[in-house]
Amino acid sequence: MGDIAAALTQLDEVEIAVLTTGSFDLMLEVACRDREHLAALVGTIIPSIPGIISTETTIYQRVVKLPQSWSGLVRKM
């Protein structure tokens, strides 16, 4: 798992990466220019990393709350 996590964190699009318990081994938060960029990331780039078996993608519709510690880091939504 360490090699996969290390490879994923090298991708420019990956902003947050966490090892998890439960149904998934890793969860990522990524930032993409548009849906085509996201499609390339999850359809081609991530699956090309050795050890990746599958992915599941969820797109934020709207952010309703962020951690207070992030308040100076993001613009008002």
OpenMM code with the backbone's topology and positions (N, CA, C; nanometers):
from openmm import Vec3, app, unit

residues = "MET GLY ASP ILE ALA ALA ALA LEU THR GLN LEU ASP GLU VAL GLU ILE ALA VAL LEU THR THR GLY SER PHE ASP LEU MET LEU GLU VAL ALA CYS ARG ASP ARG GLU HIS LEU ALA ALA LEU VAL GLY THR ILE ILE PRO SER ILE PRO GLY ILE ILE SER THR GLU THR THR ILE TYR GLN ARG VAL VAL LYS LEU PRO GLN SER TRP SER GLY LEU VAL ARG LYS MET".split()
positions = [
    Vec3(0.0818, -0.1196, 0.0000),
    Vec3(0.0000, 0.0000, 0.0000),
    Vec3(0.0860, 0.1257, 0.0000),
    Vec3(0.2003, 0.1204, 0.0634),
    Vec3(0.2878, 0.2362, 0.0697),
    Vec3(0.3333, 0.2834, -0.0666),
    Vec3(0.3642, 0.1888, -0.1575),
    Vec3(0.4078, 0.2255, -0.2921),
    Vec3(0.2953, 0.2932, -0.3702),
    Vec3(0.1742, 0.2421, -0.3546),
    Vec3(0.0593, 0.2996, -0.4245),
    Vec3(0.0315, 0.4399, -0.3716),
    Vec3(0.0290, 0.4543, -0.2400),
    Vec3(0.0043, 0.5858, -0.1801),
    Vec3(0.1120, 0.6849, -0.2231),
    Vec3(0.2357, 0.6411, -0.2250),
    Vec3(0.3455, 0.7295, -0.2660),
    Vec3(0.3281, 0.7729, -0.4117),
    Vec3(0.2892, 0.6805, -0.4981),
    Vec3(0.2693, 0.7145, -0.6395),
    Vec3(0.1529, 0.8122, -0.6564),
    Vec3(0.0452, 0.7888, -0.5838),
    Vec3(-0.0708, 0.8774, -0.5943),
    Vec3(-0.0403, 1.0181, -0.5445),
    Vec3(0.0356, 1.0284, -0.4383),
    Vec3(0.0648, 1.1611, -0.3840),
    Vec3(0.1592, 1.2409, -0.4733),
    Vec3(0.2216, 1.1754, -0.5703),
    Vec3(0.3064, 1.2461, -0.6663),
    Vec3(0.2252, 1.3130, -0.7771),
    Vec3(0.0993, 1.2771, -0.7905),
    Vec3(0.0145, 1.3371, -0.8930),
    Vec3(-0.0212, 1.4800, -0.8520),
    Vec3(-0.0049, 1.5738, -0.9432),
    Vec3(-0.0339, 1.7144, -0.9141),
    Vec3(-0.1790, 1.7363, -0.8711),
    Vec3(-0.2697, 1.6575, -0.9236),
    Vec3(-0.4116, 1.6752, -0.8942),
    Vec3(-0.4502, 1.6360, -0.7515),
    Vec3(-0.3710, 1.5501, -0.6885),
    Vec3(-0.4057, 1.4999, -0.5549),
    Vec3(-0.3749, 1.6062, -0.4497),
    Vec3(-0.4804, 1.6497, -0.3801),
    Vec3(-0.4657, 1.7517, -0.2769),
    Vec3(-0.4658, 1.6908, -0.1378),
    Vec3(-0.5434, 1.5840, -0.1189),
    Vec3(-0.5511, 1.5148, 0.0096),
    Vec3(-0.5496, 1.3648, -0.0191),
    Vec3(-0.4730, 1.2903, 0.0569),
    Vec3(-0.4690, 1.1445, 0.0460),
    Vec3(-0.4685, 1.0864, 0.1866),
    Vec3(-0.5608, 0.9931, 0.2122),
    Vec3(-0.5680, 0.9317, 0.3444),
    Vec3(-0.5817, 0.7802, 0.3322),
    Vec3(-0.5109, 0.7079, 0.4181),
    Vec3(-0.5289, 0.5636, 0.4300),
    Vec3(-0.6512, 0.5429, 0.5176),
    Vec3(-0.7381, 0.4486, 0.4816),
    Vec3(-0.8636, 0.4303, 0.5541),
    Vec3(-0.8865, 0.2849, 0.5929),
    Vec3(-0.9865, 0.2658, 0.6778),
    Vec3(-1.0370, 0.1319, 0.7075),
    Vec3(-1.1732, 0.1212, 0.6399),
    Vec3(-1.2258, 0.0020, 0.6298),
    Vec3(-1.3576, -0.0142, 0.5680),
    Vec3(-1.3465, -0.0587, 0.4237),
    Vec3(-1.4398, -0.0119, 0.3428),
    Vec3(-1.4512, -0.0579, 0.2038),
    Vec3(-1.3366, -0.0148, 0.1135),
    Vec3(-1.2709, 0.0956, 0.1474),
    Vec3(-1.1634, 0.1485, 0.0630),
    Vec3(-1.0327, 0.1519, 0.1401),
    Vec3(-0.9226, 0.1316, 0.0699),
    Vec3(-0.7907, 0.1387, 0.1321),
    Vec3(-0.7384, 0.2821, 0.1375),
    Vec3(-0.7716, 0.3580, 0.0340),
    Vec3(-0.7266, 0.4971, 0.0224),
    Vec3(-0.8420, 0.5842, -0.0241),
    Vec3(-0.8440, 0.7062, 0.0234),
    Vec3(-0.9372, 0.8054, -0.0294),
    Vec3(-0.8560, 0.9279, -0.0673),
    Vec3(-0.8888, 0.9836, -0.1832),
    Vec3(-0.8191, 1.1007, -0.2343),
    Vec3(-0.9173, 1.2133, -0.2556),
    Vec3(-0.8692, 1.3342, -0.2387),
    Vec3(-0.9421, 1.4505, -0.2848),
    Vec3(-0.8541, 1.5120, -0.3925),
    Vec3(-0.9126, 1.5298, -0.5102),
    Vec3(-0.8358, 1.5813, -0.6229),
    Vec3(-0.8989, 1.7098, -0.6753),
    Vec3(-0.8196, 1.7885, -0.7431),
    Vec3(-0.8671, 1.9094, -0.8094),
    Vec3(-0.8335, 1.8982, -0.9576),
    Vec3(-0.9368, 1.9077, -1.0419),
    Vec3(-0.9191, 1.8969, -1.1868),
    Vec3(-0.9753, 2.0208, -1.2550),
    Vec3(-0.9223, 2.0533, -1.3714),
    Vec3(-0.9655, 2.1710, -1.4470),
    Vec3(-1.1115, 2.1613, -1.4892),
    Vec3(-1.1520, 2.0406, -1.5309),
    Vec3(-1.2868, 2.0201, -1.5841),
    Vec3(-1.3160, 1.8703, -1.5822),
    Vec3(-1.4333, 1.8333, -1.6310),
    Vec3(-1.4728, 1.6913, -1.6288),
    Vec3(-1.3857, 1.6046, -1.7190),
    Vec3(-1.3371, 1.6608, -1.8286),
    Vec3(-1.2488, 1.5842, -1.9169),
    Vec3(-1.1172, 1.5506, -1.8462),
    Vec3(-1.0652, 1.6480, -1.7726),
    Vec3(-0.9434, 1.6266, -1.6950),
    Vec3(-0.9682, 1.5184, -1.5895),
    Vec3(-1.0810, 1.5253, -1.5205),
    Vec3(-1.1160, 1.4238, -1.4206),
    Vec3(-1.1289, 1.2864, -1.4857),
    Vec3(-1.1937, 1.2815, -1.6021),
    Vec3(-1.2102, 1.1534, -1.6725),
    Vec3(-1.0755, 1.0924, -1.7079),
    Vec3(-0.9806, 1.1743, -1.7519),
    Vec3(-0.8464, 1.1241, -1.7832),
    Vec3(-0.7764, 1.0752, -1.6575),
    Vec3(-0.7926, 1.1496, -1.5482),
    Vec3(-0.7282, 1.1114, -1.4228),
    Vec3(-0.7782, 0.9770, -1.3732),
    Vec3(-0.9111, 0.9607, -1.3630),
    Vec3(-0.9653, 0.8365, -1.3073),
    Vec3(-0.9783, 0.7246, -1.4099),
    Vec3(-0.9767, 0.7596, -1.5379),
    Vec3(-0.9914, 0.6569, -1.6407),
    Vec3(-0.8609, 0.6050, -1.6972),
    Vec3(-0.7551, 0.6856, -1.6890),
    Vec3(-0.6276, 0.6479, -1.7503),
    Vec3(-0.5101, 0.6577, -1.6537),
    Vec3(-0.4924, 0.7742, -1.5918),
    Vec3(-0.3722, 0.7998, -1.5118),
    Vec3(-0.3683, 0.7145, -1.3857),
    Vec3(-0.4719, 0.7222, -1.3038),
    Vec3(-0.4719, 0.6448, -1.1778),
    Vec3(-0.4694, 0.4947, -1.2044),
    Vec3(-0.5516, 0.4411, -1.2976),
    Vec3(-0.5455, 0.2958, -1.3222),
    Vec3(-0.4113, 0.2464, -1.3760),
    Vec3(-0.3282, 0.3361, -1.4282),
    Vec3(-0.1976, 0.2933, -1.4795),
    Vec3(-0.0961, 0.2694, -1.3677),
    Vec3(-0.1289, 0.3084, -1.2449),
    Vec3(-0.0386, 0.2876, -1.1311),
    Vec3(-0.0477, 0.1417, -1.0885),
    Vec3(0.0648, 0.0701, -1.0848),
    Vec3(0.0621, -0.0707, -1.0456),
    Vec3(-0.0014, -0.0897, -0.9070),
    Vec3(-0.0928, -0.1852, -0.8990),
    Vec3(-0.1590, -0.2158, -0.7726),
    Vec3(-0.2981, -0.1565, -0.7604),
    Vec3(-0.3329, -0.0605, -0.8449),
    Vec3(-0.4675, -0.0036, -0.8420),
    Vec3(-0.5619, -0.1056, -0.9034),
    Vec3(-0.6640, -0.1447, -0.8272),
    Vec3(-0.7600, -0.2446, -0.8735),
    Vec3(-0.8871, -0.1785, -0.9253),
    Vec3(-0.9352, -0.0790, -0.8516),
    Vec3(-1.0569, -0.0102, -0.8938),
    Vec3(-1.0625, 0.1274, -0.8290),
    Vec3(-1.1491, 0.2113, -0.8835),
    Vec3(-1.1714, 0.3439, -0.8274),
    Vec3(-1.3213, 0.3696, -0.8195),
    Vec3(-1.3593, 0.4614, -0.7352),
    Vec3(-1.4969, 0.5097, -0.7290),
    Vec3(-1.4877, 0.6612, -0.7160),
    Vec3(-1.5657, 0.7318, -0.7956),
    Vec3(-1.5561, 0.8768, -0.8004),
    Vec3(-1.6852, 0.9406, -0.7504),
    Vec3(-1.6707, 1.0397, -0.6647),
    Vec3(-1.7820, 1.1206, -0.6173),
    Vec3(-1.7470, 1.2660, -0.6458),
    Vec3(-1.8400, 1.3384, -0.7057),
    Vec3(-1.8170, 1.4793, -0.7373),
    Vec3(-1.8949, 1.5649, -0.6389),
    Vec3(-1.8267, 1.6626, -0.5808),
    Vec3(-1.8944, 1.7562, -0.4908),
    Vec3(-1.9937, 1.8394, -0.5712),
    Vec3(-2.1163, 1.8494, -0.5233),
    Vec3(-2.2122, 1.9405, -0.5846),
    Vec3(-2.1970, 2.0806, -0.5268),
    Vec3(-2.1747, 2.0854, -0.3972),
    Vec3(-2.1568, 2.2137, -0.3297),
    Vec3(-2.0913, 2.1871, -0.1953),
    Vec3(-1.9946, 2.2665, -0.1594),
    Vec3(-1.9306, 2.2551, -0.0280),
    Vec3(-2.0132, 2.3384, 0.0693),
    Vec3(-2.0594, 2.2760, 0.1769),
    Vec3(-2.1423, 2.3482, 0.2735),
    Vec3(-2.0689, 2.3797, 0.4029),
    Vec3(-1.9576, 2.3114, 0.4278),
    Vec3(-1.8778, 2.3417, 0.5460),
    Vec3(-1.7369, 2.2895, 0.5254),
    Vec3(-1.6416, 2.3693, 0.5681),
    Vec3(-1.5013, 2.3298, 0.5683),
    Vec3(-1.4481, 2.3466, 0.7098),
    Vec3(-1.3390, 2.2778, 0.7443),
    Vec3(-1.2809, 2.2963, 0.8772),
    Vec3(-1.2473, 2.4426, 0.9029),
    Vec3(-1.2693, 2.4882, 1.0235),
    Vec3(-1.2394, 2.6266, 1.0613),
    Vec3(-1.0952, 2.6627, 1.0298),
    Vec3(-1.0055, 2.5682, 1.0456),
    Vec3(-0.8635, 2.5952, 1.0205),
    Vec3(-0.8352, 2.6265, 0.8738),
    Vec3(-0.9290, 2.5976, 0.7839),
    Vec3(-0.9123, 2.6263, 0.6424),
    Vec3(-0.9635, 2.7637, 0.6032),
    Vec3(-1.0223, 2.8372, 0.6963),
    Vec3(-1.0934, 2.9602, 0.6618),
    Vec3(-1.0064, 3.0620, 0.5887),
    Vec3(-0.8796, 3.0695, 0.6193),
    Vec3(-0.7926, 3.1629, 0.5505),
    Vec3(-0.7354, 3.1082, 0.4220),
    Vec3(-0.7606, 2.9816, 0.3921),
    Vec3(-0.6996, 2.9177, 0.2768),
    Vec3(-0.7906, 2.9098, 0.1547),
    Vec3(-0.9204, 2.9243, 0.1754),
    Vec3(-1.0133, 2.9118, 0.0627),
    Vec3(-1.0989, 3.0365, 0.0515),
    Vec3(-1.1418, 3.0654, -0.0702),
    Vec3(-1.2288, 3.1809, -0.0887),
    Vec3(-1.3717, 3.1444, -0.0488),
    Vec3(-1.4503, 3.2419, -0.0213),
    Vec3(-1.5884, 3.2207, 0.0200),
    Vec3(-1.6638, 3.1517, -0.0928),
    Vec3(-1.7381, 3.0483, -0.0596),
    Vec3(-1.8117, 2.9692, -0.1597),
    Vec3(-1.9457, 3.0321, -0.1897),
] * unit.nanometer
topology = app.Topology()
chain = topology.addChain("A")
for resn in residues:
    res = topology.addResidue(resn, chain)
    for name in ("N", "CA", "C"):
        topology.addAtom(name, app.Element.getBySymbol(name[0]), res)
